[in-house]
Amino acid sequence: MTSMKEMLELYIKLDVLQLDAVLRRHRKEALSAHGLDPLHFYTAPGLTWEAGLKFTKVQLDLITDPDLHRFFEDSIRGGISTITTRYARADKRTDGYTQSTMKELV
């Protein structure tokens, strides 16, 4: 390796190959243990819920009471949520500092 670009390309290839190996192993384990494909679920909690229902053989009843249905429908508060920004906060107070000393603190 003679350049940073070559090192970056090698890192990316290794990262993708390792991720592929982990995903294939997880998929194989989930399929053999539960008969469920993790790629068919948006989140791990969804996979866990389905695996729990399958393991316990629980049959959920349909809600036939309109009032109970309305109660659950009114309780829905969203869907998939993600946070994509980081939060950072300086530990030191910055009262009375200039712009140049602020950069030193952070």
RONUKE-270520 format. One record per residue (C-alpha): residue number from 1; residue in three letters; x, y, z. Coordinates in pm, 1 decimal, padded with zeros to 6 digits. Layout:
BEGIN
<site num="NUM" residuo="ALA" px="X" py="Y" pz="Z"/>
...
***
This chain:
BEGIN
<site num="1" residuo="MET" px="00000.0" py="00000.0" pz="00000.0"/>
<site num="2" residuo="THR" px="00141.2" py="00329.1" pz="-00104.5"/>
<site num="3" residuo="SER" px="-00141.9" py="00575.8" pz="-00058.2"/>
<site num="4" residuo="MET" px="-00421.4" py="00663.0" pz="00174.8"/>
<site num="5" residuo="LYS" px="-00669.2" py="00586.5" pz="-00106.4"/>
<site num="6" residuo="GLU" px="-00548.8" py="00225.3" pz="-00131.5"/>
<site num="7" residuo="MET" px="-00570.1" py="00186.5" pz="00244.7"/>
<site num="8" residuo="LEU" px="-00924.2" py="00327.3" pz="00245.2"/>
<site num="9" residuo="GLU" px="-01032.5" py="00093.2" pz="-00035.7"/>
<site num="10" residuo="LEU" px="-00889.5" py="-00206.8" pz="00150.1"/>
<site num="11" residuo="TYR" px="-01065.6" py="-00099.2" pz="00470.8"/>
<site num="12" residuo="ILE" px="-01399.1" py="-00064.4" pz="00289.8"/>
<site num="13" residuo="LYS" px="-01363.3" py="-00408.5" pz="00126.3"/>
<site num="14" residuo="LEU" px="-01277.3" py="-00573.5" pz="00458.5"/>
<site num="15" residuo="ASP" px="-01561.3" py="-00393.8" pz="00636.0"/>
<site num="16" residuo="VAL" px="-01818.3" py="-00504.7" pz="00377.6"/>
<site num="17" residuo="LEU" px="-01692.0" py="-00863.5" pz="00379.4"/>
<site num="18" residuo="GLN" px="-01708.1" py="-00882.2" pz="00759.6"/>
<site num="19" residuo="LEU" px="-02057.2" py="-00733.8" pz="00762.8"/>
<site num="20" residuo="ASP" px="-02164.4" py="-00984.9" pz="00499.9"/>
<site num="21" residuo="ALA" px="-02025.2" py="-01275.2" pz="00705.4"/>
<site num="22" residuo="VAL" px="-02204.3" py="-01158.9" pz="01021.4"/>
<site num="23" residuo="LEU" px="-02534.9" py="-01104.9" pz="00839.9"/>
<site num="24" residuo="ARG" px="-02519.8" py="-01444.8" pz="00670.1"/>
<site num="25" residuo="ARG" px="-02445.1" py="-01618.0" pz="01002.9"/>
<site num="26" residuo="HIS" px="-02726.1" py="-01431.7" pz="01183.0"/>
<site num="27" residuo="ARG" px="-02968.8" py="-01513.4" pz="00903.7"/>
<site num="28" residuo="LYS" px="-02870.7" py="-01882.1" pz="00905.1"/>
<site num="29" residuo="GLU" px="-02906.5" py="-01904.6" pz="01285.6"/>
<site num="30" residuo="ALA" px="-03246.4" py="-01731.5" pz="01288.7"/>
<site num="31" residuo="LEU" px="-03377.4" py="-01947.0" pz="01006.5"/>
<site num="32" residuo="SER" px="-03264.4" py="-02270.8" pz="01171.2"/>
<site num="33" residuo="ALA" px="-03370.3" py="-02176.6" pz="01525.6"/>
<site num="34" residuo="HIS" px="-03702.3" py="-02001.2" pz="01458.2"/>
<site num="35" residuo="GLY" px="-03781.7" py="-02048.0" pz="01090.7"/>
<site num="36" residuo="LEU" px="-03789.6" py="-01670.0" pz="01050.4"/>
<site num="37" residuo="ASP" px="-03582.8" py="-01461.7" pz="00809.2"/>
<site num="38" residuo="PRO" px="-03443.3" py="-01149.0" pz="00981.1"/>
<site num="39" residuo="LEU" px="-03438.3" py="-00966.0" pz="00647.7"/>
<site num="40" residuo="HIS" px="-03820.0" py="-00967.5" pz="00646.3"/>
<site num="41" residuo="PHE" px="-03835.8" py="-00746.4" pz="00957.7"/>
<site num="42" residuo="TYR" px="-03759.7" py="-00375.5" pz="00993.7"/>
<site num="43" residuo="THR" px="-03630.9" py="-00403.2" pz="01350.0"/>
<site num="44" residuo="ALA" px="-03496.9" py="-00658.2" pz="01596.1"/>
<site num="45" residuo="PRO" px="-03799.9" py="-00603.9" pz="01825.5"/>
<site num="46" residuo="GLY" px="-04030.6" py="-00703.9" pz="01537.9"/>
<site num="47" residuo="LEU" px="-03832.6" py="-01024.1" pz="01484.1"/>
<site num="48" residuo="THR" px="-03836.1" py="-01093.0" pz="01858.7"/>
<site num="49" residuo="TRP" px="-04212.6" py="-01039.6" pz="01880.2"/>
<site num="50" residuo="GLU" px="-04276.8" py="-01277.4" pz="01591.4"/>
<site num="51" residuo="ALA" px="-04037.7" py="-01538.0" pz="01734.7"/>
<site num="52" residuo="GLY" px="-04211.5" py="-01512.5" pz="02073.9"/>
<site num="53" residuo="LEU" px="-04554.7" py="-01564.5" pz="01919.7"/>
<site num="54" residuo="LYS" px="-04425.9" py="-01859.9" pz="01719.3"/>
<site num="55" residuo="PHE" px="-04246.7" py="-02015.2" pz="02019.8"/>
<site num="56" residuo="THR" px="-04543.4" py="-01986.2" pz="02257.7"/>
<site num="57" residuo="LYS" px="-04797.5" py="-02081.7" pz="01988.0"/>
<site num="58" residuo="VAL" px="-05025.3" py="-01803.8" pz="02111.2"/>
<site num="59" residuo="GLN" px="-05315.5" py="-01717.9" pz="01885.9"/>
<site num="60" residuo="LEU" px="-05412.1" py="-01352.1" pz="01915.6"/>
<site num="61" residuo="ASP" px="-05784.6" py="-01285.8" pz="01898.6"/>
<site num="62" residuo="LEU" px="-05927.1" py="-01030.3" pz="01662.8"/>
<site num="63" residuo="ILE" px="-06080.1" py="-00728.9" pz="01829.0"/>
<site num="64" residuo="THR" px="-06452.0" py="-00726.6" pz="01755.8"/>
<site num="65" residuo="ASP" px="-06561.7" py="-00463.4" pz="02008.0"/>
<site num="66" residuo="PRO" px="-06571.7" py="-00120.2" pz="01833.2"/>
<site num="67" residuo="ASP" px="-06495.4" py="00068.9" pz="02155.4"/>
<site num="68" residuo="LEU" px="-06187.6" py="-00143.4" pz="02228.4"/>
<site num="69" residuo="HIS" px="-06074.1" py="-00102.2" pz="01868.2"/>
<site num="70" residuo="ARG" px="-06114.2" py="00276.2" pz="01893.0"/>
<site num="71" residuo="PHE" px="-05919.3" py="00274.7" pz="02222.6"/>
<site num="72" residuo="PHE" px="-05621.2" py="00102.3" pz="02060.0"/>
<site num="73" residuo="GLU" px="-05643.2" py="00309.8" pz="01744.4"/>
<site num="74" residuo="ASP" px="-05639.6" py="00634.1" pz="01945.1"/>
<site num="75" residuo="SER" px="-05335.6" py="00509.9" pz="02139.7"/>
<site num="76" residuo="ILE" px="-05112.4" py="00475.2" pz="01832.8"/>
<site num="77" residuo="ARG" px="-04831.7" py="00726.2" pz="01860.0"/>
<site num="78" residuo="GLY" px="-04601.5" py="00675.2" pz="01563.2"/>
<site num="79" residuo="GLY" px="-04391.8" py="00420.0" pz="01387.4"/>
<site num="80" residuo="ILE" px="-04025.8" py="00360.7" pz="01324.6"/>
<site num="81" residuo="SER" px="-03810.3" py="00630.1" pz="01483.2"/>
<site num="82" residuo="THR" px="-03445.4" py="00708.5" pz="01429.0"/>
<site num="83" residuo="ILE" px="-03203.9" py="00966.3" pz="01557.5"/>
<site num="84" residuo="THR" px="-02936.6" py="01053.1" pz="01304.2"/>
<site num="85" residuo="THR" px="-02749.2" py="01337.4" pz="01471.7"/>
<site num="86" residuo="ARG" px="-02511.1" py="01326.6" pz="01761.9"/>
<site num="87" residuo="TYR" px="-02534.0" py="01546.0" pz="02066.9"/>
<site num="88" residuo="ALA" px="-02217.9" py="01699.6" pz="02206.0"/>
<site num="89" residuo="ARG" px="-02177.7" py="01931.3" pz="02501.9"/>
<site num="90" residuo="ALA" px="-01863.0" py="02094.8" pz="02637.2"/>
<site num="91" residuo="ASP" px="-01786.1" py="02018.4" pz="03000.1"/>
<site num="92" residuo="LYS" px="-01644.8" py="02362.3" pz="03078.1"/>
<site num="93" residuo="ARG" px="-01829.5" py="02690.1" pz="03112.5"/>
<site num="94" residuo="THR" px="-01763.5" py="02940.5" pz="02834.4"/>
<site num="95" residuo="ASP" px="-01871.5" py="03267.3" pz="02995.9"/>
<site num="96" residuo="GLY" px="-01635.8" py="03551.3" pz="02906.9"/>
<site num="97" residuo="TYR" px="-01409.0" py="03355.2" pz="02675.3"/>
<site num="98" residuo="THR" px="-01299.8" py="03478.2" pz="02333.6"/>
<site num="99" residuo="GLN" px="-01337.1" py="03287.0" pz="02009.3"/>
<site num="100" residuo="SER" px="-00973.2" py="03168.5" pz="02013.3"/>
<site num="101" residuo="THR" px="-00986.3" py="03034.0" pz="02369.9"/>
<site num="102" residuo="MET" px="-01317.4" py="02860.8" pz="02297.5"/>
<site num="103" residuo="LYS" px="-01148.5" py="02649.6" pz="02026.4"/>
<site num="104" residuo="GLU" px="-00884.3" py="02539.7" pz="02277.4"/>
<site num="105" residuo="LEU" px="-01148.9" py="02420.3" pz="02524.6"/>
<site num="106" residuo="VAL" px="-01338.1" py="02209.3" pz="02275.5"/>
***
